[in-house]
C-alpha cells in the first residue's frame, strides 16, 4: 500500500510497513482478528463484523484486503456465503494456545423444554473447564460458571446443542438478555432470552419454530446471565 506524503520538496510516495510475508498492517490486523474470532466463537466473522470491530471505512475495503489475504494463501473465502471465511487449521491452533483460565462446569442446561431434574453441583466439587482469555479476560471471570447446552431453541442466537455457555451469577436481567432462568414450581432451569412484561415473564427462544414460555413473575428466578459461548466444533 502506498501512502501519499507532502514535504518541502513536493509530493512523494512512501510504502506502508509490511510484515516479512508481505502483508500490510491492516491485513495483519484483519487476519489476527479472524483467527481470534474463530477461536472464540467457533464460526467465522462476517465482512460487517470485521469492518465494525476494526473501524474500517467500508465493507469494500475489507473485501479488497480479504482478496489479498486469499491470494497469499492466508485464508480461503466463498464470495456468496455470508460467513464463508476459513483459515488453515494451524492458525486456529495457534490462536487457541493463548492463555486460559478455569471456571466451574456445573452441568447441563436445556435450550428446549426445561429439564425436570437440573443438575446442581457446588462450585467446590465441580469439574473445571479452560476458557481462552479471548472469550473472557481473567479479570472478568469473577462469579462465572459454565453449563453445557442441550437442545436447539437458541440456534438463531448461534448457540447449538453441545455448546458451552458461560454465565455470570446474578439475580436480575434487562429485557432481551440471555439468562439461565429457574421455573420454581417445576424445579427446572432453561436457557432463554428474558422479558419482564409486568404481570408475567416471557422466556423467549431464539428459534422461529418454538413458542415462548410464559410464567408468573414470582415463579421465575434468574440464576445467571450469558456472558460468553464456547462453540462445539464436532
Backbone as a ProteinNet text record, in pm:
[ID]
protein_1_A
[PRIMARY]
XXXXXXXXXXXXXXXXXXXXXXXXXXXXXXXXXXXXXXXXXXXXXXXXXXXXXXXXXXXXXXXXXXXXXXXXXXXXXXXXXXXXXXXXXXXXXXXXXXXXXXXXXXXXXXXXXXXXXXXXXXXXXXXXXXXXXXXXXXXXXXXXXXXXXXXXXXXXXXXXXXXXXXXXXXXXXXXXXXXXXXXXXXXXXXXXXXXXXXXXXXXXXXXXXXXXXXXXXXXXXXXXXXXXXXXXXX
[TERTIARY]
84.8	0	88.9	49.1	127.2	60.8	140.6	91	143.8	58.7	98.8	136.6	258.4	308.6	348.5	337	374.2	492.9	604.3	722.7	767.8	878.5	926.4	970.7	1002.3	1045.7	930.6	809.3	695.4	623.3	542.6	463.8	543.5	546.9	616	537.5	572.2	502.8	594.7	533.7	610.7	533.5	598.5	532.3	505.3	381.7	347.7	429.3	461.9	539.4	466.2	540.5	481.4	555.2	485	544.5	638.3	706.7	803	738	606.1	539	459.7	489.9	433.8	296.4	249.1	117.4	128.1	30.2	24.4	-22	-7.6	-52.3	-201.7	-278.7	-422.4	-452.4	-383.1	-406.2	-366.3	-257.4	-218.2	-328	-384.1	-489.8	-613.7	-651.3	-769.3	-749	-631.4	-604.2	-605.6	-542.4	-541	-681.3	-761.1	-899	-979.2	-964	-1037.3	-998.3	-867.8	-821.4	-877.4	-873.8	-924.3	-1075.1	-1145.8	-1291.4	-1329	-1259.2	-1286	-1257.5	-1145.5	-1110.3	-1213	-1268.5	-1363.6	-1503.2	-1550.7	-1689.9	-1711.5	-1608	-1626.1	-1683.5	-1709	-1755.9	-1690.1	-1678.9	-1604.1	-1684	-1614.7	-1684.2	-1740.2	-1839	-1887.2	-1801.4	-1814.8	-1742.4	-1782.8	-1911.3	-1959.3	-1897.7	-1880.3	-1812.2	-1672.5	-1598.9	-1461	-1457.9	-1546.5	-1548.2	-1578.2	-1679.9	-1722.2	-1617.7	-1571.9	-1482.2	-1343	-1299	-1167.1	-1174.8	-1296	-1315.4	-1257.4	-1294.4	-1251.7	-1360	-1320.9	-1412.4	-1531.3	-1514.4	-1625	-1604	-1712.3	-1702.7	-1623.6	-1623.3	-1546.3	-1396.9	-1352.2	-1211.2	-1178	-1269.7	-1249.6	-1240.1	-1333.4	-1335.6	-1206	-1154.7	-1028.3	-915.4	-904.4	-795.9	-814	-938.2	-961.8	-914.6	-934.7	-885.9	-734.2	-665.6	-519.1	-476.5	-542.1	-508.2	-532.6	-638.6	-665.2	-558.1	-518.5	-414.4	-282	-255.6	-131.5	-143.8	-259	-276.2	-300.8	-338.9	-361.2	-500.5	-594.8	-730.8	-798.7	-913.4	-999.5	-1134.1	-1199.6	-1325.3	-1420.6	-1547.1	-1654	-1731	-1724.7	-1777.5	-1926.7	-2005	-2150.1	-2202.8	-2113	-2152.4	-2123.6	-2223.8	-2211	-2089	-2066	-1951.8	-1860.8	-1831.2	-1758.5	-1608.1	-1553.5	-1408.9	-1354.7	-1249.5	-1179.4	-1030.6	-961.4	-816.9	-752.9	-622.8	-556.9	-570.9	-584.5	-606.3	-495	-372.7	-260.8	-274	-334.1	-351.1	-449	-557	-655.1	-594	-514.4	-449.4	-359.2	-289	-203.3	-284.5	-396.2	-482.1	-535.6	-564.4	-621.8	-517.5	-389.2	-286.6	-262.9	-345.9	-335.8	-368.8	-347.9	-364.5	-509.6	-525.5	-655.8	-675.4	-801.7	-838	-942.6	-971.4	-1060.6	-1184.9	-1299.8	-1426.1	-1496.4	-1583.2	-1653.6	-1758.2	-1764.3	-1863.5	-1972.8	-2091.4	-2193.6	-2298.7	-2282.2	-2377	-2434.4	-2563.2	-2630.1	-2749.4	-2770.7	-2890.4	-2960.8	-3090.8	-3164.5	-3190.2	-3185.1	-3223.8	-3353.4	-3422.3	-3553.3	-3651.5	-3715.9	-3804	-3719.7	-3768.4	-3689	-3657.7	-3539.3	-3502.5	-3584.1	-3640.1	-3717.1	-3629.7	-3505.4	-3413.8	-3280.2	-3272.5	-3147.1	-3035.6	-2915.7	-2800.5	-2766	-2728.2	-2698.9	-2572.5	-2460	-2330.3	-2265.2	-2212.7	-2148.2	-2018.6	-1981.9	-1859.1	-1735.8	-1730.5	-1611.7	-1589	-1698	-1685.7	-1696.7	-1715.5	-1741.3	-1614.1	-1631.9	-1523.7	-1494.6	-1375.4	-1336.6	-1310.9	-1337.5	-1305.2	-1216.5	-1135.6	-1048.8	-1125.8	-1109.9	-1173.4	-1063.1	-1052	-949.9	-973.2	-865.5	-878.6	-938.6	-937.8	-1005	-1155.4	-1208.3	-1351.8	-1388.4	-1315.7	-1336.2	-1202.1	-1161.1	-1036.9	-1046.8	-931.7	-929.6	-994	-978.7	-1034.5	-1186	-1246.9	-1392.8	-1457.9	-1380.8	-1433.5	-1484.9	-1489.5	-1541.3	-1689.1	-1725.5	-1863.9	-1915.6	-1826.4	-1868.1	-1863.3	-1964.4	-1966.9	-2012.3	-2001.1	-2031.3	-2138.4	-2219.5	-2318.7	-2316.2	-2334.7	-2343.1	-2488.3	-2506.3	-2640.5	-2693.9	-2819.8	-2890.6	-3011.6	-3021.2	-3135.8	-3099	-3200.6	-3177.4	-3259.8	-3315.3	-3405.5	-3332.2	-3198.6	-3124.4	-3038.5	-3075.4	-2992.8	-2980.5	-3083.2	-3075.4	-2988.1	-2950.8	-2852.8	-2714.6	-2700.7	-2574.7	-2527.9	-2624.3	-2594.9	-2666	-2589.5	-2645.1	-2624.5	-2685.6	-2672.8	-2525.5	-2479.8	-2341.3	-2250.1	-2292.4	-2211.7	-2207.6	-2111.2	-2099.3	-2121.1	-2213.9	-2238.1	-2172	-2117.1	-2057.2	-2155.1	-2186.9	-2285	-2224.9	-2263.4	-2224.1	-2341.3	-2312.8	-2417.3	-2477.9	-2609.3	-2681.9	-2830.3	-2905.3	-3046.4	-3138.6	-3082	-3161.9	-3109.9	-3193.9	-3153.4	-3237.7	-3182.9	-3257.8	-3331.7	-3437.7	-3512.2	-3420.8	-3431.1	-3352.5	-3223.7	-3181.8	-3059.8	-3086.8	-2985	-2996.7	-2958.8	-3046.8	-3027.1	-3053.5	-3003.6	-3048.6	-3160.5	-3281.1	-3398.5	-3452.9	-3471.1	-3531.8	-3681.5	-3758.3	-3902.6	-3924.8	-3959.1	-3953.7	-4049.7	-4174.8	-4273.3	-4241.4	-4174.6	-4137	-3999	-3925.3	-3787.6	-3705.4	-3711.3	-3644.2	-3573.5	-3464.7	-3386.7	-3383.6	-3395.6	-3393.2	-3311.5	-3255.2	-3176.4	-3265.7	-3291.5	-3380.5	-3345.3	-3404.7	-3398.5	-3510.1	-3476.1	-3564.7	-3640.2	-3772.4	-3854.4	-3952.8	-3946.8	-4043.1	-4157	-4276.5	-4391.1	-4490.3	-4438.9	-4522.8	-4593.6	-4700.4	-4777.4	-4723	-4629.1	-4573.7	-4432.7	-4362	-4228.7	-4239.8	-4177.6	-4169.1	-4025.9	-4008.8	-3879.4	-3880.4	-3806.8	-3818.6	-3707.4	-3741.8	-3638.2	-3590.7	-3470.6	-3419	-3427.6	-3550.7	-3579.1	-3723.6	-3741.4	-3873.5	-3974.4	-3929.4	-4022	-4072.9	-4023.9	-4058.7	-4132.6	-4224.3	-4303.8	-4234.8	-4263.1	-4206.6	-4271.5	-4202.7	-4256.8	-4304.5	-4427.4	-4481.1	-4494.8	-4459.1	-4466.3	-4497.9	-4557.7	-4579.9	-4446.4	-4446	-4323.2	-4261.9	-4346.3	-4294.8	-4256.1	-4272	-4233.9	-4102.6	-4036.4	-3911.1	-3799.5	-3688.4	-3570.4	-3452	-3389.7	-3272.9	-3151.1	-3076.6	-2959.9	-2829.7	-2837.4	-2714.9	-2745.5	-2656.8	-2667.8	-2554.3	-2585.6	-2484.8	-2386.1	-2256.7	-2151.5	-2052	-2069.6	-1978.4	-2024.9	-1972.6	-2008.5	-1882.4	-1869.2	-1764.2	-1833.2	-1796.8	-1868.1	-1815.9	-1909.2	-1876	-1852.7	-1730.7	-1695.3	-1709.3	-1750	-1759.7	-1883.5
-118	0	123.6	226.4	348.8	459.5	532.6	650	773.6	873.2	996.9	1098.2	1155.2	1248.9	1379.1	1488.3	1619	1671.7	1705	1757.8	1886.3	1940.7	2066.1	2051.5	1927.5	1906.1	1858.5	1868.8	1832.8	1709.6	1649.2	1531.7	1406.1	1313.8	1187.9	1075.1	954	836.3	760.1	691.1	612.2	483.3	373.9	245.9	224.9	174	139.9	18.9	9.2	-105.3	-235.6	-338.4	-468.8	-574.7	-682.8	-792.4	-870.8	-969.7	-1047.6	-1125.9	-1154.6	-1227.4	-1134.5	-1004.8	-910.9	-858.3	-876.8	-827.5	-685.7	-603.9	-470.6	-480.3	-372.1	-371.6	-399.5	-342.3	-367.9	-515.1	-575.7	-717.2	-804.8	-769	-841.6	-832.5	-712.3	-692.3	-773	-773	-847.5	-997.1	-1047.7	-1190.5	-1230.9	-1151.3	-1181.5	-1178.2	-1080.1	-1069.5	-1194.6	-1239	-1357.4	-1479.5	-1498.2	-1613.9	-1610.8	-1493.9	-1483.5	-1498.9	-1446.5	-1460.6	-1607.3	-1679.1	-1823	-1900.7	-1868.8	-1937.4	-1911.4	-1790.5	-1753.2	-1807.9	-1796	-1825.8	-1960.5	-2012.7	-2138.7	-2121.6	-1999.6	-1970.7	-1840.3	-1817.7	-1700.8	-1572	-1457.6	-1328.8	-1296.6	-1209.6	-1155.9	-1036	-992.8	-872.1	-753.2	-745.3	-635.5	-640.7	-761.3	-774.5	-714.6	-752.5	-705.1	-553.7	-500.4	-355.8	-280.6	-327.4	-257.3	-267.5	-390.2	-411	-352.8	-346.2	-290.2	-146.2	-90	50.7	80.7	-4.5	13.3	91.3	174.7	273.1	211.4	95.9	36.5	-114.1	-183.3	-328.2	-358.7	-266.5	-291.1	-291.7	-210.7	-211.8	-345.1	-394.7	-526.7	-633.5	-630.9	-731.7	-729.6	-610.8	-598.5	-667.3	-640	-699.2	-849.5	-894.8	-1039.7	-1106.9	-1041.5	-1098.1	-1110.1	-1007.7	-1013.8	-1128.5	-1142	-1249.6	-1385.7	-1396.4	-1522.6	-1550.3	-1448.5	-1465.9	-1510.5	-1466	-1502.3	-1633.1	-1699.9	-1829.8	-1825.7	-1707.4	-1693.8	-1737	-1738.6	-1781.4	-1822.3	-1885	-1916.5	-1848.9	-1812.3	-1739.9	-1776	-1804.1	-1824.9	-1694	-1631.3	-1496.2	-1484.6	-1587.6	-1577.4	-1631.3	-1662	-1712.5	-1604.7	-1575.1	-1463.5	-1477.1	-1595.2	-1617.1	-1725.5	-1709.7	-1813.8	-1801.2	-1764.8	-1749.8	-1869.3	-1930.2	-2035	-2003.4	-2046.9	-2028.3	-2163.2	-2179.2	-2306.9	-2349.1	-2479.8	-2531	-2489.9	-2482.2	-2446.1	-2307.8	-2216	-2079.6	-2076.2	-2154.3	-2158.4	-2224	-2329.8	-2395	-2297.4	-2212.6	-2112.7	-2013.8	-1969.2	-1874.2	-1935.6	-2064.5	-2129.5	-2159.6	-2146	-2170.5	-2048.4	-1948	-1831.7	-1873.6	-1784.6	-1819.7	-1856.7	-1942.7	-1990.2	-1962.6	-1951.2	-1952.6	-2061.3	-2098	-2210.7	-2162.8	-2217.9	-2187.9	-2319.4	-2321.7	-2445.3	-2481.5	-2610.4	-2664.7	-2729.4	-2667.1	-2709.5	-2802.8	-2845.9	-2944.5	-2906.4	-2936.9	-2921.5	-2828.6	-2743.4	-2660.7	-2684.4	-2695	-2721.1	-2592.3	-2600.1	-2488.3	-2523.8	-2627.6	-2664.7	-2655	-2766	-2766.4	-2771.4	-2714.5	-2716.5	-2857.6	-2876.6	-3006.4	-3033	-3152.6	-3181.5	-3194.7	-3238.9	-3258.1	-3193	-3061.5	-2994.4	-3035.6	-3046	-3079.9	-2962.4	-2991.8	-2886.1	-2925.9	-2882.5	-2920.7	-2798.6	-2811.2	-2697	-2663.4	-2535.2	-2490.4	-2563.3	-2591.6	-2654	-2793.5	-2864.7	-3002.6	-3016.4	-2906.2	-2911.7	-2937	-3000	-3007.4	-2866.2	-2848.3	-2718	-2729.5	-2621.9	-2617.6	-2496.9	-2507.7	-2397.9	-2299.6	-2171.3	-2066.1	-1977	-1966.3	-1877.9	-1733.3	-1663.5	-1523.3	-1437.6	-1489	-1414.7	-1412.8	-1518.4	-1524.9	-1433.4	-1447.5	-1360.7	-1338.3	-1214.1	-1187.8	-1237.5	-1272.2	-1330.1	-1238.8	-1106.3	-1015	-1001.5	-1065.3	-1060.9	-1195.3	-1290	-1424	-1442	-1334.6	-1346.4	-1385.2	-1487.5	-1535.3	-1592.4	-1640.3	-1700.8	-1853	-1918.1	-2064.3	-2109.7	-2238	-2290.7	-2398.3	-2404.5	-2510	-2555	-2685.4	-2735.7	-2730.8	-2686.6	-2667.3	-2798.3	-2825.6	-2937.8	-2882.2	-2906.8	-2859.6	-2754.6	-2710.8	-2622.6	-2494.1	-2459	-2343.5	-2210.5	-2209	-2082.6	-2080.1	-2160.6	-2176.6	-2046.6	-1962.2	-1835.4	-1733.3	-1762.9	-1681.6	-1746.2	-1843.1	-1912.9	-1992.6	-2047.5	-2139.7	-2269.7	-2377.4	-2504.6	-2611.9	-2725.4	-2840.9	-2879.4	-2896	-2931.9	-2814.5	-2693.5	-2575.4	-2554.2	-2475.8	-2442.7	-2293.5	-2257.5	-2116	-2079.3	-1958.4	-1903.9	-1802.9	-1818.8	-1732.4	-1667.1	-1544.5	-1475.4	-1479.7	-1522.9	-1525.4	-1387.4	-1377	-1254.5	-1289.1	-1212.8	-1243.9	-1149.8	-1056	-962.7	-962.2	-915.3	-904.8	-799.3	-739.3	-646.1	-723.8	-665.4	-729.3	-754.9	-875.1	-913.2	-985.3	-984.8	-1055.9	-1206	-1283.9	-1428.9	-1477.1	-1557.5	-1595.8	-1744.2	-1793	-1921.2	-1889	-1932.3	-1899.5	-2026.9	-2021.8	-2134.8	-2112.1	-2211.1	-2212.1	-2283.6	-2207.3	-2256.4	-2372.2	-2358.6	-2463.6	-2593.3	-2580.9	-2701.4	-2753.4	-2677.3	-2711.4	-2744.2	-2651.7	-2674	-2545.3	-2561.5	-2447.9	-2450.1	-2332.9	-2325.5	-2205.1	-2214.8	-2106.3	-2032.6	-1905	-1827.1	-1678.8	-1598.7	-1453.9	-1408.7	-1315	-1273.3	-1145.6	-1146.9	-1026.9	-1016.8	-907	-879.7	-798.2	-858.3	-792.3	-741.9	-717	-662.6	-769.2	-821.6	-923.3	-1063.8	-1078.7	-1211.2	-1196.9	-1308.1	-1316.8	-1397.3	-1345.8	-1422.2	-1470.1	-1600.9	-1661.3	-1702.2	-1626.7	-1633.8	-1718.1	-1824	-1897.5	-1818.2	-1849.4	-1790	-1895.9	-1935	-2036.8	-2013.1	-1977.8	-1937.1	-2050.2	-2174.3	-2287.7	-2315.6	-2242.6	-2271.3	-2154.6	-2187.2	-2087	-2043.6	-1919.9	-1874.9	-1945.2	-1938.7	-1986.5	-1864.9	-1869.8	-1761.4	-1812.8	-1728	-1768.7	-1647.3	-1672.4	-1565.3	-1510.8	-1383	-1318	-1390.4	-1434.2	-1499.4	-1644.7	-1694.5	-1833.2	-1840.9	-1726.4	-1725.2	-1666.2	-1736.9	-1685.6	-1691.8	-1577.9	-1574.1	-1624.3	-1714.7	-1773.5	-1737.3	-1654.7	-1611.8	-1555.2	-1467.9	-1407.2	-1457.6	-1490.1	-1541.2	-1429.8	-1459.2	-1361.9	-1415.1	-1541	-1597.2	-1734.7	-1779.2	-1909.8	-1978.4	-2107.5	-2191.4	-2286.2	-2275.2	-2349.1	-2491	-2586.1	-2724.7	-2740.2	-2779	-2787.9	-2928.8	-3023.3	-3161.9	-3180.4
0	0	0	-77.8	-87.3	-8	66.8	137.8	67.2	44.7	-21.2	85.1	75.7	175.4	106	178	125.8	205.1	138.2	204	137	183.1	128.3	-16.6	-58	-196	-284.2	-232	-314.5	-262.4	-349.4	-313.6	-349.6	-256.7	-283.2	-218.2	-254.5	-200.5	-108.8	-13.1	83.2	110.4	102.5	125.3	274	302.6	440.2	483	612	659	632.4	596	569.9	650.3	677.4	752.4	662.8	720.7	644.1	531.6	543.5	436	344.6	349.9	254.2	287.1	410.9	449.2	503.2	468.9	526.8	672	745.4	884.5	894	801.2	802.9	778.1	681.7	652.2	770.5	838.6	959.6	1065.5	1084.2	1184.2	1147.9	1020.2	976.6	998.8	960.2	975.4	1122.6	1208	1350.7	1408.3	1365.7	1412.4	1373.5	1248.2	1202.1	1284.3	1307.2	1384.4	1526.5	1590	1726.6	1731	1631.3	1626	1613.1	1524.9	1507.1	1635.7	1701	1825.2	1933.6	1934.8	2039.7	2012.9	1887.5	1858.2	1790.4	1723.7	1653.1	1513.7	1470.4	1335.6	1291.1	1159.3	1112.2	1122.7	1124.4	1125.2	987.4	983.3	856.6	817.6	693.3	649.8	735.1	769.8	853.2	991.7	1049.1	1178.6	1171.2	1065.7	1050.8	1036.8	951.5	929.1	1058.7	1133	1254.4	1364.4	1391.8	1505.9	1483.1	1357.6	1328.1	1279	1278.4	1241.9	1102.9	1006.7	867.8	794.1	699.9	640.4	568.2	504.6	429.8	415.2	382.5	361	233.9	137.1	14.8	43.3	139.1	179.1	245.1	328.1	390.9	282.7	188.3	82.1	0.4	-28.4	-101.7	-26.8	102.7	181.6	200.8	205.8	212.6	83.8	-30.5	-156.8	-156.3	-103.2	-94.5	-3.7	110.4	203.8	140.2	60.5	-7.6	-113.1	-187.9	-289.4	-227.4	-105.3	-37.1	41	28.5	91.6	241.4	292.9	437.5	478.9	384.9	414.7	285.1	298.7	185.3	208	101.7	116.4	4.4	42.9	-53	-65.2	-182.9	-200.4	-172.3	-205.4	-193.4	-60.4	31.3	163.2	266.4	351.5	446.3	536.1	590.5	680.1	621.2	492.7	420.5	426.2	541.7	557.3	634.6	583.4	657.4	656.4	761.1	768.5	798.2	768.5	794.8	940.2	961.6	1096.8	1191.9	1143.1	1229.1	1287.9	1210.7	1260.5	1375.4	1364.9	1473.5	1595.6	1572.5	1687.1	1759.3	1682.6	1745.1	1825.3	1768.1	1839.7	1967.8	1962.9	2081	2186.7	2151.2	2251.9	2340.4	2323.2	2411	2553.3	2648.3	2788.7	2819.4	2918.5	2960	3108.5	3146.5	3287.6	3306.2	3429.7	3455.7	3530	3489.4	3556.3	3586.6	3688.4	3723	3618.6	3586.5	3494.4	3578.4	3582.2	3677.1	3619.5	3495.2	3443.3	3309.6	3291.5	3162.9	3180	3079	3076.1	2944.2	2948	2825.7	2749.8	2617.1	2533.1	2460.5	2509.1	2457.6	2572.3	2606.5	2722.5	2848.8	2959.8	3083.5	3130.4	3185.6	3241.9	3367.9	3383.6	3504.3	3628.5	3609.7	3722.7	3691.6	3702.1	3668.7	3762.1	3705.2	3787.7	3877.8	3998.7	4096	4171	4118.3	4173.7	4235.5	4354.2	4418.1	4345.5	4348.7	4281.7	4332.5	4462.3	4520.8	4465.3	4435.1	4388.8	4236.8	4167.7	4023.9	3945	3829.3	3732.7	3681	3626	3573.4	3423	3350.4	3208.3	3181.2	3075	3035	2947.2	2976	2897.1	2840	2705.8	2648.1	2690.2	2711.2	2751	2639.6	2514.2	2407.9	2429.3	2492.8	2518.2	2634	2745.4	2860.9	2928.9	2943.6	3016.5	3159.9	3216.4	3350.8	3454	3438	3537.4	3528.2	3426.5	3413.7	3442.3	3496.3	3521.5	3663.9	3741.6	3878.1	3873.2	3951.2	3960.3	3829.1	3741.8	3615.8	3628	3572.2	3568.7	3430.5	3402.5	3269.6	3276.9	3172.4	3155.3	3009.6	2989.1	2851.8	2805.4	2680.7	2626.3	2570.2	2600.9	2540.3	2466.9	2338.3	2261.5	2158.6	2083.9	1968.8	1974.7	2089.7	2091.7	2082.1	2096.5	2084.4	1958.6	1860.3	1740.9	1662.2	1662.4	1589	1661.1	1785.3	1857.7	1848.4	1754.3	1728.4	1849.9	1923.3	2033.9	2002.2	1987.6	1941.7	2046.6	2022.3	2110.4	2126.6	2250.1	2277.1	2305	2270.7	2303	2454.4	2498.7	2642	2657.6	2746.2	2773.8	2906.3	2909.8	3031.1	3089.4	3216.5	3281.1	3404.4	3427.1	3549.7	3646.7	3771.1	3872.3	3889.4	3870	3902.3	3904.9	3980.7	4000	3924.6	3847.9	3768.6	3625.5	3534.5	3393.7	3325.8	3221.1	3137.9	3029.7	2980.2	2872.5	2752.6	2698.9	2582.5	2615.6	2743.1	2780.2	2790.4	2757.9	2764.1	2903.8	2964.1	3103	3124.1	3236.5	3290.8	3388.5	3357.4	3438.1	3502.2	3633.1	3703.9	3716.4	3671.1	3693.4	3826.2	3927.4	4065.1	4087.7	4047.2	4075.2	4001.4	3885.2	3809.8	3849.8	3931.8	3968.8	3844.1	3746	3617.9	3576	3500.6	3453.5	3301.3	3239.9	3094.7	3049.5	2929.1	2868.7	2770.2	2796.3	2710.4	2719.4	2630.6	2643.4	2737.8	2824.3	2932.8	2896.7	2921.1	2903.9	3019	3093.6	3200	3140.7	3132.8	3071.7	3176.3	3297	3402.8	3482.5	3429.1	3501.2	3481	3387.1	3360.4	3304.6	3305.2	3245.4	3116.7	3010.2	2885.4	2867.7	2853.7	2826	2679.1	2599.5	2454.7	2392.8	2319	2246.2	2125.3	2077.9	1954.5	1845.6	1817.9	1716.9	1671.8	1544.7	1497.2	1501.2	1516.4	1520.1	1660.9	1761.3	1900.3	1964.4	2054.3	2124	2253.3	2298.2	2425.9	2544.5	2658	2784.5	2862.6	2911.6	2994.4	3137.3	3233.1	3373.6	3459.6	3575.8	3671.9	3720.5	3755.2	3799.2	3918.4	4011.8	4133.3	4110.9	3986.8	3957.1	3879.7	3858.3	3781	3866.2	3871.8	3939.5	3843.5	3819.1	3731.1	3807.6	3745	3810.7	3740.4	3638.7	3571.1	3434.8	3387.5	3254.3	3167.1	3042.7	2949.8	2914.2	2932	2900.4	2797.5	2756.3	2656.4	2613.6	2499.4	2443.9	2394.5	2424.8	2367.7	2270.6	2144.1	2039.1	2027.4	2013.6	1987.8	1838.8	1798.6	1656.6	1601	1679.5	1630.2	1544.2
[MASK]
++++++++++++++++++++++++++++++++++++++++++++++++++++++++++++++++++++++++++++++++++++++++++++++++++++++++++++++++++++++++++++++++++++++++++++++++++++++++++++++++++++++++++++++++++++++++++++++++++++++++++++++++++++++++++++++++++++++++++

